[in-house]
Amino acid sequence: MNVLIVGYGRMGHMIESILRSRGHNIAGRVDPSGAGDYESLRPDLLKDADAVIEFALPSSIRENAEIYADAGVAAIVGTTGWDARRDEIKGVIEDRGGTYMWGSNFSIGAHMLFILAEKAAGLINSAIQYDIMVNEYHHKLKKDSPSGTALTIAEKIINKSELKSEIVTDRLDRAIEPHELHVGSVRGGAIPGTHTVTLDSTADTIEIKHTARNREGFALGSVLAAEWLQGKKGFFRVEDFISESLGV
Ligand SMILES: NC(=O)c1ccc[n+]([C@@H]2O[C@H](COP(=O)([O-])OP(=O)(O)OC[C@H]3O[C@@H](n4cnc5c(N)ncnc54)[C@H](O)[C@@H]3O)[C@@H](O)[C@H]2O)c1
């Protein structure tokens, strides 16, 4: 594929290296900071492109979506921070007959953890001697807690569990109620992101743990998604690609 990279920051650089390692060509890099080949997106940059991968900031999410759809180029968008505009962008893509996939987490490993967490929550509906909890570690510069990934895991557990119905992220100065799912957060060091789901009984402990080493998992997922999107039309979520490729 010939791929235009929009947003040439930490993710854009990693995406370029994954694209090259899989034998794809770079049609160009767009970044207003001057870090890329072009400072703004223009329709002619997509003339010879098969796909565009965007991990940028959300300020031009609509303008970019219009350009991608009009050019008939498959767009993979990992840019976050535009949740409230999802329906608007879906409308743009569908009205113009475009191809667009968005996702707040392109890591296939993280999605495998979501699936495993959901499965674990279902298992303890029949093995009621087990309790379930979630914990996450992130680097000392992270400004929010819990992580979005930890919250997604917790929501998957709540949806599946007959025991747990409320997510609790605070420090507890009391015993936890059986229906509460505790999600803990620890900050320090340079940890890119570690998430653990723990099942515990008086007899044993089971841990399901995802440890991100770097941003490579997100970048690889976006490139595989671009390959999957070739020849398709419509507005997709990353979950559409992941569930088909994992066969779940
Ligand atoms: N969906 C996922 O799996 C996932 C994973 C990691 C990061 N992200 C998101 O991807 C985005 C980029 O992350 P990052 O770590 O590379 O950040 P970064 O700060 O390293 O890079 C962002 C780059 O985008 C550029 N940019 C800003 N506005 C732009 C525009 N309109 N067009 C093109 N480029 C523009 C900036 O100049 C910067 O170079 C963020 O929204 C982040 O939350 C998503």
The ligand as an SDF file (V2000), in Angstrom:
LIG
                    3D

 44 48  0  0  0  0  0  0  0  0999 V2000
   -6.0640    4.9970   19.2640 N   0  0  0  0  0  0  0  0  0  0  0  0
   -4.9280    4.5580   19.7900 C   0  0  0  0  0  0  0  0  0  0  0  0
   -4.6500    3.3450   19.8830 O   0  0  0  0  0  0  0  0  0  0  0  0
   -3.9250    5.5800   20.2460 C   0  0  0  0  0  0  0  0  0  0  0  0
   -2.6820    5.1940   20.7800 C   0  0  0  0  0  0  0  0  0  0  0  0
   -1.7570    6.1910   21.0950 C   0  0  0  0  0  0  0  0  0  0  0  0
   -2.0890    7.5190   20.8920 C   0  0  0  0  0  0  0  0  0  0  0  0
   -3.3190    7.8640   20.3930 N   0  0  0  0  0  0  0  0  0  0  0  0
   -3.7190    9.2280   20.0670 C   0  0  0  0  0  0  0  0  0  0  0  0
   -3.0210    9.5900   18.8810 O   0  0  0  0  0  0  0  0  0  0  0  0
   -2.7740   10.9820   18.8770 C   0  0  0  0  0  0  0  0  0  0  0  0
   -1.2970   11.2650   18.7030 C   0  0  0  0  0  0  0  0  0  0  0  0
   -0.5710   10.6370   19.7460 O   0  0  0  0  0  0  0  0  0  0  0  0
    1.0240   10.8160   19.8320 P   0  0  0  0  0  0  0  0  0  0  0  0
    1.4340   10.0610   21.0400 O   0  0  0  0  0  0  0  0  0  0  0  0
    1.6610   10.5310   18.5270 O   0  0  0  0  0  0  0  0  0  0  0  0
    1.1030   12.3760   20.1440 O   0  0  0  0  0  0  0  0  0  0  0  0
    2.2680   13.3980   19.7620 P   0  0  0  0  0  0  0  0  0  0  0  0
    1.9930   14.6100   20.5770 O   0  0  0  0  0  0  0  0  0  0  0  0
    3.5950   12.7450   19.8790 O   0  0  0  0  0  0  0  0  0  0  0  0
    2.0280   13.7060   18.2110 O   0  0  0  0  0  0  0  0  0  0  0  0
    0.8980   14.3500   17.7120 C   0  0  0  0  0  0  0  0  0  0  0  0
    1.3220   15.0560   16.4390 C   0  0  0  0  0  0  0  0  0  0  0  0
    0.1690   15.4880   15.7360 O   0  0  0  0  0  0  0  0  0  0  0  0
    0.4780   16.7450   15.1720 C   0  0  0  0  0  0  0  0  0  0  0  0
   -0.7770   17.4130   14.8070 N   0  0  0  0  0  0  0  0  0  0  0  0
   -1.5450   18.2280   15.5520 C   0  0  0  0  0  0  0  0  0  0  0  0
   -2.6270   18.6310   14.8450 N   0  0  0  0  0  0  0  0  0  0  0  0
   -2.5270   18.0550   13.6170 C   0  0  0  0  0  0  0  0  0  0  0  0
   -3.3060   18.0830   12.4440 C   0  0  0  0  0  0  0  0  0  0  0  0
   -4.4520   18.7720   12.3870 N   0  0  0  0  0  0  0  0  0  0  0  0
   -2.8990   17.3790   11.3630 N   0  0  0  0  0  0  0  0  0  0  0  0
   -1.7630   16.6530   11.4250 C   0  0  0  0  0  0  0  0  0  0  0  0
   -0.9690   16.5860   12.5140 N   0  0  0  0  0  0  0  0  0  0  0  0
   -1.3460   17.2810   13.5930 C   0  0  0  0  0  0  0  0  0  0  0  0
    1.3180   17.4330   16.2170 C   0  0  0  0  0  0  0  0  0  0  0  0
    2.0850   18.5010   15.6490 O   0  0  0  0  0  0  0  0  0  0  0  0
    2.1900   16.2830   16.7090 C   0  0  0  0  0  0  0  0  0  0  0  0
    3.3950   16.1710   15.9620 O   0  0  0  0  0  0  0  0  0  0  0  0
   -3.3920   11.5030   20.1870 C   0  0  0  0  0  0  0  0  0  0  0  0
   -4.7240   11.8930   19.9160 O   0  0  0  0  0  0  0  0  0  0  0  0
   -3.3710   10.2720   21.0790 C   0  0  0  0  0  0  0  0  0  0  0  0
   -4.3380   10.3270   22.1090 O   0  0  0  0  0  0  0  0  0  0  0  0
   -4.2300    6.9070   20.0650 C   0  0  0  0  0  0  0  0  0  0  0  0
  1  2  1  0
  2  3  2  0
  2  4  1  0
  4  5  1  0
  4 44  2  0
  5  6  2  0
  6  7  1  0
  7  8  2  0
  8  9  1  0
  8 44  1  0
  9 10  1  0
  9 42  1  0
 10 11  1  0
 11 12  1  0
 11 40  1  0
 12 13  1  0
 13 14  1  0
 14 15  2  0
 14 16  1  0
 14 17  1  0
 17 18  1  0
 18 19  2  0
 18 20  1  0
 18 21  1  0
 21 22  1  0
 22 23  1  0
 23 24  1  0
 23 38  1  0
 24 25  1  0
 25 26  1  0
 25 36  1  0
 26 27  1  0
 26 35  1  0
 27 28  2  0
 28 29  1  0
 29 30  1  0
 29 35  2  0
 30 31  1  0
 30 32  2  0
 32 33  1  0
 33 34  2  0
 34 35  1  0
 36 37  1  0
 36 38  1  0
 38 39  1  0
 40 41  1  0
 40 42  1  0
 42 43  1  0
M  CHG  2   8   1  16  -1
M  END
$$$$
